[in-house]
Amino acid sequence: MDTFWEKIENKITSAEERLKEVEKSLENPEVLNNHEKLASLSKEHNHLKTLLDEAQQYKKIKKKIEEDENLIQNSSDEELIEIARQEIEENKEQKKSIENSLKELLIPKDPSDDKNAIMEIRAGTGGDEAALFAGDLYKMYIKFVERMGWKKEVLGSNPTELGGFKEIIFSINGENVYGTLKYESGVHRVQRVPSTETQGRIHTSAASVVVLPEAEEVDIKIEPNDIKMDVYRSSGPGGQSVNTTDSAVRITHLPTNLVVTCQDEKSQHKNRAKAMKVLRARLYDLKQKEKEKKTTASRRSMIGSGDRSVKIRTYNFPQGRVTDHRINLTLYKLSEILDGHPDEFIRELQIREKEERLKDNTD
């Protein structure tokens, strides 16, 4: 009895039906004239075709193994039996390889992974030191963004006089941005001696990071009657006015009570556009979270869950180490990581989440 095939047979049947739907859509003139839709469906078509080709190969090998097993049971020819045994061993190895390939192909892809992202970094407990640490995290991510060849744009910031940030929000555009950075959401903690500390005592401060998939207007439609917009004069560190006109914008989404402010641009129009981009991303995130609650079981761990109240990482300066608490991984590379190289953590988190999703999908 092939229990693995029993587990995935319904999924393969669903994939066959979906492939027919996709192929029909790809013949639609409206789709052919819509480059984004065409690219999305072509990508899905390739994935489904690969999956079904692997499934077909799996069935062939499964059948060959069964035939050889029947031959061993019913034949008295020792030479044929020996050949059949050798074939079974070879085919079982190939069958296992295709089984692993099918497991990966059947992992549901997060539709948001390919999207651009909006990152929000906020100082938490620790006063000025927390704001400086928020600034350090911002520099780390910007260097990482530059290394990846992505582009960033600051959407809003609240700098402090010492050079840190109470809050900074920026967008990142590139390939698979959200799928790479989504694991960074959560509380980042720092242990170090602040520059203002005269007795050399180690302080613990924190900053929170939120990574949101950037939403297009087709993803989230915001009705004009659902928002309230206030304008005011922008201010800099310490509260001093930095603009003589009412260019700063505060948008309140009345149904959810979400509030977004933006004052970085001198133009009220530009500030409004940036604030709407952040609001749309937050609303899309809310929508996705509600969807997940209804359609998925609770995950085995916090990996990839985006729970922003969870302490995910500690940066210990005296020992030069960084620990990711979700996967119990400690690296003694603090300077390198803060210099824009959190790659090792991201790679390991991607691997661990893939392993979990494999279990969820084939249990």
ZAGU-390743 format. One line per 5 residues: number of its first residue (from 1); for each residue x, y, z of N, C-alpha, C. Coordinates in pm, whole numbers. Last residue first. Layout:
// ZAGU-390743
NUM = X Y Z X Y Z X Y Z  ...
// end
This chain:
// ZAGU-390743
363 = 123 1539 637 79 1463 756 -62 1411 735  189 1703 431 187 1560 401 148 1474 521  186 1965 516 121 1935 388 112 1786 358  325 1981 750 184 2019 751 112 1969 627  580 1913 653 512 1825 749 362 1853 747
358 = 629 2134 488 631 1999 432 555 1902 522  629 2332 676 520 2331 579 513 2197 507  864 2273 812 735 2269 882 619 2257 785  1053 2313 609 1042 2182 673 907 2165 743  1016 2586 562 986 2490 455 968 2350 513
353 = 1109 2690 801 967 2705 769 926 2606 659  1380 2622 784 1298 2567 892 1149 2576 859  1458 2771 557 1471 2625 558 1378 2564 663  1411 3032 646 1342 2983 527 1343 2830 523  1590 3042 859 1447 3057 886 1364 3006 768
348 = 1833 3026 721 1796 2919 815 1647 2922 846  1825 3268 573 1832 3138 505 1784 3025 596  1822 3457 782 1711 3451 688 1707 3315 617  2071 3410 906 1946 3393 981 1829 3373 885  2239 3477 693 2244 3343 751 2118 3311 830
343 = 2188 3754 635 2153 3646 541 2143 3508 606  2238 3994 747 2156 3903 827 2119 3776 748  2445 4208 684 2453 4066 647 2372 3977 743  2491 4477 746 2404 4444 634 2408 4300 590  2634 4513 970 2686 4578 850 2610 4534 724
338 = 2527 4351 1157 2481 4490 1157 2533 4569 1037  2681 4123 1086 2534 4123 1070 2481 4266 1063  2940 4202 1155 2910 4166 1017 2759 4172 990  2914 4241 1433 2954 4353 1345 2917 4327 1201  2836 3976 1520 2750 4093 1540 2785 4207 1443
333 = 2888 3702 1508 2921 3787 1393 2845 3919 1402  2836 3445 1626 2929 3543 1684 2982 3632 1572  2504 3336 1640 2620 3364 1554 2707 3470 1621  2272 3094 1733 2358 3203 1779 2477 3215 1686  1947 2979 1714 2071 2993 1639 2148 3115 1689
328 = 1683 2901 1782 1796 2876 1873 1930 2878 1800  1476 2986 1636 1542 2864 1586 1666 2830 1669  1382 3201 1779 1284 3110 1717 1347 2978 1675  1592 3360 1859 1529 3274 1960 1431 3175 1898  1899 3424 1739 1760 3420 1694 1689 3315 1779
323 = 2156 3624 1863 2080 3500 1879 1939 3517 1824  2480 3740 1817 2339 3764 1785 2268 3630 1792  2770 3873 1989 2685 3764 1937 2544 3812 1907  2965 4010 2136 2970 4010 1989 2883 3903 1925  2956 4047 2403 3002 3916 2357 3007 3904 2204
318 = 2865 4315 2419 2985 4273 2494 3042 4140 2444  2626 4310 2245 2750 4376 2204 2872 4329 2283  2387 4106 2133 2467 4126 2254 2604 4180 2216  2076 4110 2022 2207 4155 1974 2289 4191 2098  1822 3874 1976 1898 3955 2072 2036 3983 2016
313 = 1495 3824 1833 1641 3826 1821 1705 3915 1927  1221 3813 1893 1277 3718 1796 1429 3713 1798  960 3832 2099 1103 3867 2097 1172 3766 2006  642 3908 1965 738 3805 2004 881 3858 1994  465 4078 1860 487 4093 2004 595 3997 2053
308 = 417 4022 1596 506 4135 1626 532 4156 1775  425 3742 1411 371 3792 1539 466 3899 1592  497 3617 1174 486 3763 1176 425 3818 1303  544 3355 1123 407 3391 1159 387 3542 1161  796 3257 1070 718 3307 958 579 3354 993
303 = 785 3062 1354 862 3091 1233 767 3139 1123  659 2984 1582 639 3123 1543 713 3157 1414  520 2654 1515 605 2748 1587 579 2888 1535  317 2516 1389 391 2446 1494 480 2541 1574  13 2712 1343 144 2663 1303 215 2598 1419
298 = -330 2618 1333 -222 2690 1401 -88 2628 1363  -469 2585 998 -454 2542 1138 -339 2620 1200  -644 2820 788 -529 2737 824 -528 2700 971  -871 2981 740 -839 2870 649 -725 2779 692  -911 3179 932 -1025 3100 886 -984 2974 811
293 = -661 3292 967 -734 3240 1084 -846 3146 1042  -606 3385 710 -529 3274 766 -600 3210 884  -785 3598 692 -799 3486 599 -727 3362 655  -678 3772 877 -814 3719 898 -837 3594 814  -434 3827 751 -435 3763 884 -572 3701 914
288 = -518 3957 519 -449 3829 508 -452 3753 641  -631 4191 629 -714 4101 549 -652 3962 540  -406 4307 744 -520 4269 828 -608 4166 757  -258 4355 510 -205 4266 613 -317 4216 705  -419 4545 388 -396 4416 320 -347 4312 420
283 = -390 4750 573 -523 4691 552 -511 4555 484  -120 4809 540 -169 4763 671 -305 4697 659  -113 4891 272 -35 4774 314 -86 4719 447  -273 5120 284 -316 5008 200 -243 4879 242  -114 5281 448 -248 5239 493 -294 5117 414
278 = 108 5323 282 125 5253 410 -9 5200 459  -17 5463 73 57 5339 43 73 5256 170  -114 5687 205 -210 5592 149 -143 5458 116  126 5815 262 44 5767 373 -58 5664 323  209 5883 3 289 5790 83 207 5731 196
273 = 5 6062 -70 27 5941 -151 106 5837 -72  40 6263 121 -85 6188 119 -67 6056 42  291 6360 51 272 6299 184 145 6215 188  230 6468 -200 324 6355 -190 310 6284 -56  50 6673 -122 7 6569 -216 97 6444 -206
268 = 207 6840 31 96 6770 96 50 6653 9  555 6856 3 428 6859 -68 323 6777 5  773 6801 142 723 6938 155 587 6953 89  776 6483 317 781 6564 196 729 6706 222  734 6375 572 871 6386 519 883 6476 397
263 = 505 6315 703 542 6456 700 679 6479 635  230 6112 774 347 6130 688 378 6279 678  48 5860 954 92 5999 936 214 6003 845  -240 5665 1000 -110 5676 934 -76 5824 918  -443 5455 1193 -398 5592 1170 -259 5589 1108
258 = -738 5258 1199 -594 5264 1171 -557 5409 1138  -1006 5212 1237 -940 5307 1328 -788 5307 1312  -1155 5072 1060 -1060 4995 1142 -991 5080 1248  -1332 5261 944 -1381 5127 980 -1289 5049 1074  -1157 5499 907 -1266 5495 1005 -1315 5353 1039
253 = -836 5564 900 -929 5473 832 -1041 5442 931  -690 5875 886 -755 5779 975 -852 5695 893  -392 6038 814 -509 5972 757 -561 5869 857  -225 6336 818 -267 6227 905 -395 6167 847  49 6512 680 -82 6449 661 -104 6339 764
248 = 209 6830 633 203 6699 698 60 6645 692  175 7086 538 204 6981 440 196 6841 501  100 7377 591 34 7256 643 53 7142 542  420 7552 607 288 7524 548 232 7394 606  667 7570 713 575 7681 743 437 7660 682
243 = 850 7324 882 778 7364 761 676 7472 797  950 7248 1114 1045 7247 1003 978 7290 873  929 7326 1456 863 7327 1325 969 7330 1216  1048 7095 1704 1055 7224 1636 993 7216 1498  1050 6857 1841 919 6919 1818 925 7050 1743
238 = 1274 6709 1864 1247 6805 1971 1119 6881 1951  1313 6683 1513 1353 6639 1646 1329 6748 1751  1033 6853 1346 1154 6773 1348 1187 6728 1489  705 6865 1191 801 6901 1296 919 6807 1292  460 7012 969 554 6907 1009 651 6959 1113
233 = 131 7123 1034 269 7157 1002 364 7050 1053  -141 6926 892 -80 7008 996 63 7039 956  -455 6775 807 -326 6830 768 -274 6921 878  -642 6473 800 -608 6598 869 -472 6644 819  -897 6276 661 -762 6330 645 -746 6463 717
228 = -1056 5973 692 -1060 6112 738 -916 6164 729  -1223 5725 491 -1104 5787 548 -1128 5933 589  -1447 5629 372 -1394 5551 485 -1271 5615 548  -1512 5766 148 -1591 5794 269 -1539 5723 393  -1342 5650 -44 -1315 5787 5 -1390 5820 135
223 = -1244 5311 13 -1351 5405 -23 -1321 5544 35  -990 5128 -111 -1024 5216 2 -1127 5318 -45  -923 4804 -196 -994 4925 -242 -1036 5005 -120  -651 4603 -244 -731 4671 -140 -792 4797 -198  -562 4501 -488 -566 4416 -369 -659 4473 -262
218 = -563 4707 -666 -649 4592 -699 -661 4498 -578  -376 4875 -560 -515 4917 -549 -610 4802 -581  -139 4660 -386 -181 4744 -498 -328 4781 -479  62 4648 -95 -64 4616 -163 -90 4713 -277  350 4493 25 293 4615 -33 171 4578 -117
213 = 352 4315 329 354 4308 182 288 4433 126  547 4439 604 416 4421 541 432 4403 390  712 4397 899 730 4387 754 595 4352 693  823 4567 1179 704 4514 1112 733 4513 963  1010 4558 1473 1014 4563 1327 886 4500 1274
208 = 1095 4739 1765 1008 4645 1695 1017 4667 1545  1363 4736 1998 1294 4803 1887 1209 4697 1817  1501 4779 2328 1434 4702 2223 1378 4793 2115  1769 4729 2568 1668 4810 2500 1607 4726 2388  1957 4701 2853 1880 4625 2755 1771 4715 2697
203 = 2293 4797 2937 2149 4824 2935 2083 4733 2829  2568 4758 3145 2501 4712 3024 2350 4736 3037  2763 5028 3272 2662 4924 3292 2595 4888 3160  2957 5229 3290 2984 5108 3212 2885 4996 3230  2899 5468 3406 2956 5364 3492 2975 5229 3420
198 = 2780 5636 3221 2912 5674 3275 2978 5563 3355  2606 5621 2925 2627 5551 3052 2769 5576 3103  2575 5716 2673 2543 5810 2782 2568 5749 2920  2619 5504 2510 2722 5610 2509 2700 5709 2623  2532 5194 2678 2498 5315 2601 2609 5419 2611
193 = 2643 4877 2637 2665 4993 2724 2635 5118 2642  2385 4635 2547 2513 4704 2531 2523 4819 2631  2164 4442 2387 2230 4449 2518 2367 4513 2495  1851 4465 2219 1995 4492 2221 2045 4499 2365  1601 4286 2036 1651 4336 2164 1802 4358 2156
188 = 1319 4311 1836 1465 4294 1835 1520 4359 1961  1011 4163 1782 1087 4251 1871 1235 4213 1866  899 4138 1435 903 4099 1576 986 4197 1656  995 4040 1112 890 4099 1196 898 4046 1339  1167 3900 955 1225 4003 1042 1123 4069 1133
183 = 1047 3735 774 1091 3674 901 1146 3776 1000  1009 3884 545 895 3867 636 934 3809 771  1212 3911 353 1220 3991 476 1110 3966 578  1153 3733 141 1284 3731 206 1281 3797 343  896 3789 62 930 3651 92 1063 3636 163
178 = 921 4062 -3 846 4022 116 880 3879 159  1088 4035 -239 1127 4115 -122 1054 4069 4  1103 3919 -497 1082 3834 -379 1119 3906 -248  1281 4189 -632 1231 4053 -654 1222 3975 -523  1169 4519 -531 1263 4426 -591 1199 4289 -607
173 = 1149 4784 -300 1104 4727 -427 1211 4636 -485  1035 4891 6 1146 4822 -60 1091 4753 -185  962 5182 203 921 5076 111 1044 5019 44  967 5264 555 1018 5276 418 971 5158 334  960 5446 853 884 5357 765 937 5375 623
168 = 1064 5484 1184 1095 5508 1043 1024 5401 961  1067 5632 1506 996 5552 1406 1050 5585 1268  1260 5743 1651 1146 5691 1727 1067 5598 1636  1597 5693 1567 1459 5711 1520 1360 5660 1624  1905 5880 1622 1826 5758 1608 1688 5788 1551
163 = 2039 6113 1670 2067 6043 1546 1993 5912 1527  1972 6269 1881 2097 6192 1894 2128 6109 1768  1722 6371 1823 1837 6462 1817 1970 6388 1821  1541 6141 1609 1572 6202 1739 1698 6287 1725  1284 6125 1350 1421 6116 1401 1437 6182 1538
158 = 1050 5970 1216 1047 6056 1335 1185 6046 1400  923 5930 882 1023 5910 987 1004 6009 1099  808 5772 581 781 5854 700 887 5827 805  910 5651 362 772 5697 356 735 5786 474  1197 5617 167 1146 5649 300 1006 5709 287
153 = 1255 5354 -47 1205 5492 -40 1148 5514 99  1486 5139 -223 1407 5178 -105 1365 5325 -115  1549 4855 -431 1539 5001 -415 1452 5032 -294  1801 4589 -452 1665 4641 -441 1667 4793 -427  2038 4458 -445 2005 4529 -569 1862 4581 -570
148 = 2129 4348 -217 2036 4267 -294 1998 4333 -427  2276 4559 -112 2347 4438 -156 2259 4351 -246  2065 4730 -39 2160 4771 -144 2236 4650 -200  1950 4578 167 1870 4614 49 1962 4651 -68  2160 4583 352 2116 4455 297 2038 4479 167
143 = 2163 4854 413 2282 4793 351 2247 4659 287  1910 4871 528 1940 4948 407 2062 4892 336  1936 4710 755 1846 4669 647 1873 4744 518  2125 4860 904 2151 4721 867 2065 4679 748  1993 5104 941 2117 5102 862 2148 4960 814
138 = 1783 5009 1106 1752 5072 977 1875 5067 886  1928 4928 1330 1854 4828 1251 1822 4883 1112  2020 5178 1415 2117 5074 1377 2050 4967 1290  1778 5303 1483 1861 5358 1376 1963 5257 1325  1709 5147 1698 1619 5147 1581 1694 5201 1459
133 = 1916 5228 1865 1916 5090 1816 1823 5076 1695  1831 5486 1919 1960 5466 1850 1967 5325 1791  1597 5427 2057 1588 5501 1931 1717 5486 1850  1702 5304 2281 1614 5225 2193 1603 5293 2056  1835 5522 2393 1914 5406 2349 1832 5318 2253
128 = 1626 5690 2469 1717 5732 2361 1797 5615 2305  1416 5426 2588 1436 5569 2564 1528 5599 2446  1349 5163 2645 1490 5200 2651 1520 5344 2613  1115 4986 2442 1163 5021 2576 1310 5058 2571  1140 5085 2105 1055 5032 2212 1106 5078 2346
123 = 1121 5244 1790 1191 5230 1918 1094 5178 2022  1032 5072 1492 995 5164 1600 1077 5137 1726  1007 5037 1148 1094 5014 1264 1060 5119 1369  851 4881 885 833 4982 988 921 4945 1107  854 4827 538 912 4795 668 894 4912 763
118 = 683 4685 279 695 4807 358 745 4766 495  777 4521 -30 746 4525 113 753 4667 168  649 4351 -325 739 4445 -259 697 4454 -112  567 3996 -358 535 4139 -350 652 4221 -296  605 3728 -347 662 3799 -463 642 3950 -456
113 = 462 3650 -118 608 3642 -120 670 3723 -232  187 3638 -121 248 3769 -92 399 3769 -108  109 3379 -152 93 3469 -267 158 3606 -246  301 3118 -51 241 3240 1 231 3339 -114  225 2802 -185 308 2922 -190 233 3041 -134
108 = 201 2488 -34 127 2606 -81 217 2730 -76  392 2225 -155 386 2325 -48 310 2447 -101  424 2061 -369 289 2069 -313 278 2169 -198  692 2059 -422 603 2122 -521 462 2142 -467  785 1909 -205 819 2052 -217 725 2124 -312
103 = 673 1660 -266 642 1725 -137 668 1875 -146  796 1602 -509 651 1626 -505 611 1699 -377  1059 1556 -420 1032 1665 -515 883 1703 -513  1020 1330 -265 1069 1453 -201 1041 1574 -289  939 1154 -472 850 1180 -357 889 1310 -288
98 = 1167 1138 -624 1049 1206 -682 950 1241 -571  1325 994 -440 1369 1125 -488 1251 1205 -544  1182 757 -417 1201 841 -298 1241 983 -338  1209 659 -678 1074 689 -626 1083 783 -505  1480 605 -687 1425 711 -773 1287 756 -724
93 = 1485 398 -501 1566 518 -478 1511 635 -560  1320 216 -629 1280 267 -498 1357 394 -463  1466 152 -857 1341 229 -871 1292 286 -738  1676 2 -744 1703 126 -820 1579 215 -828  1532 -209 -628 1619 -123 -546 1645 11 -614
88 = 1406 -318 -855 1325 -266 -743 1408 -170 -658  1624 -408 -1003 1540 -300 -1056 1457 -235 -945  1709 -616 -836 1798 -502 -862 1719 -381 -913  1486 -788 -856 1527 -732 -725 1616 -609 -742  1492 -853 -1127 1377 -778 -1073 1412 -713 -939
83 = 1726 -1003 -1137 1717 -877 -1215 1606 -789 -1160  1646 -1217 -976 1759 -1133 -934 1757 -998 -1007  1439 -1324 -1131 1409 -1274 -995 1519 -1180 -948  1577 -1412 -1354 1478 -1305 -1368 1448 -1240 -1233  1728 -1618 -1230 1797 -1506 -1298 1704 -1386 -1313
78 = 1535 -1795 -1135 1622 -1723 -1040 1691 -1602 -1103  1215 -1850 -1211 1343 -1824 -1280 1432 -1736 -1191  973 -1867 -1112 1068 -1963 -1055 1206 -1947 -1120  739 -1608 -1020 836 -1670 -1112 927 -1768 -1036  577 -1477 -835 517 -1578 -924 615 -1650 -1016
73 = 723 -1293 -686 630 -1385 -617 588 -1502 -705  860 -1152 -881 936 -1225 -778 848 -1329 -710  643 -1036 -1019 729 -1130 -1088 806 -1217 -987  549 -861 -825 463 -972 -870 546 -1081 -939  765 -684 -820 730 -758 -698 641 -878 -731
68 = 751 -578 -1078 868 -657 -1038 840 -740 -913  508 -441 -1058 524 -549 -1158 641 -640 -1120  568 -251 -861 462 -351 -837 474 -470 -933  762 -102 -996 798 -173 -872 696 -284 -843  603 3 -1202 716 -85 -1236 758 -167 -1114
63 = 429 168 -1057 375 55 -1132 485 -47 -1165  610 357 -962 530 279 -867 477 152 -935  693 468 -1202 791 394 -1120 718 305 -1019  451 590 -1283 520 492 -1369 615 404 -1287  397 770 -1075 304 659 -1101 369 549 -1186
58 = 612 947 -1106 597 871 -981 507 749 -1003  554 1061 -1352 676 981 -1338 669 892 -1215  325 1199 -1277 317 1096 -1380 437 1001 -1373  434 1380 -1095 333 1284 -1049 320 1167 -1147  596 1531 -1264 658 1453 -1157 562 1345 -1106
53 = 395 1648 -1417 496 1564 -1483 565 1474 -1380  264 1797 -1221 193 1685 -1284 288 1592 -1360  464 1990 -1157 405 1903 -1055 343 1778 -1117  501 2116 -1404 613 2046 -1340 561 1946 -1237  245 2227 -1435 296 2132 -1535 410 2049 -1475
48 = 234 2404 -1219 140 2291 -1225 189 2183 -1322  440 2585 -1294 445 2512 -1166 356 2387 -1171  346 2686 -1536 474 2614 -1532 485 2528 -1406  110 2812 -1446 103 2704 -1545 231 2619 -1541  210 3014 -1283 130 2907 -1223 123 2786 -1316
43 = 332 3169 -1481 412 3114 -1371 339 2996 -1306  112 3239 -1629 219 3162 -1693 306 3094 -1589  -29 3394 -1444 -87 3267 -1489 18 3178 -1556  150 3614 -1419 109 3536 -1302 57 3398 -1342  164 3713 -1680 286 3665 -1613 252 3574 -1496
38 = -106 3785 -1718 -43 3686 -1806 81 3626 -1739  -135 3986 -1529 -216 3864 -1518 -154 3751 -1600  48 4174 -1635 63 4122 -1498 -11 3991 -1481  -51 4225 -1897 83 4169 -1876 101 4107 -1738  -324 4168 -2066 -292 4213 -1930 -160 4148 -1888
33 = -373 4050 -2303 -343 4193 -2308 -310 4252 -2170  -436 3794 -2227 -318 3813 -2313 -276 3960 -2321  -678 3839 -2098 -561 3798 -2019 -433 3824 -2099  -838 3899 -2317 -824 3998 -2209 -701 3967 -2125  -832 3661 -2470 -766 3783 -2521 -744 3889 -2412
28 = -762 3347 -2329 -852 3462 -2322 -779 3589 -2369  -589 3146 -2299 -640 3167 -2436 -731 3290 -2444  -544 3130 -2032 -434 3179 -2114 -472 3198 -2261  -775 3006 -1943 -758 3151 -1918 -650 3209 -2007  -718 2743 -2014 -832 2811 -2077 -819 2962 -2062
23 = -504 2694 -1844 -482 2687 -1990 -595 2756 -2067  -638 2714 -1597 -532 2809 -1631 -508 2812 -1782  -811 2493 -1610 -865 2629 -1594 -762 2734 -1638  -626 2283 -1627 -722 2304 -1736 -779 2446 -1732  -504 2311 -1377 -425 2331 -1500 -516 2357 -1620
18 = -710 2240 -1204 -665 2380 -1206 -585 2409 -1332  -722 1967 -1252 -839 2051 -1282 -799 2198 -1294  -470 1892 -1160 -507 1864 -1299 -625 1952 -1342  -490 1964 -890 -391 2032 -975 -423 2013 -1122  -680 1780 -803 -712 1924 -800 -618 2003 -889
13 = -525 1548 -834 -649 1563 -911 -690 1710 -918  -331 1600 -642 -290 1588 -783 -412 1606 -873  -484 1593 -413 -416 1718 -448 -373 1717 -594  -563 1327 -408 -666 1431 -424 -604 1564 -466  -308 1205 -365 -387 1178 -487 -492 1285 -513
8 = -160 1225 -133 -151 1335 -230 -241 1319 -352  -215 1002 24 -223 1134 85 -229 1246 -20  -168 792 -150 -304 810 -97 -322 951 -41  108 815 -179 21 846 -293 -123 868 -248  185 734 82 218 868 33 126 907 -82
3 = 103 467 99 34 568 181 63 710 134  65 216 -94 143 340 -104 70 452 -29  84 -121 0 0 0 0 87 125 0
// end
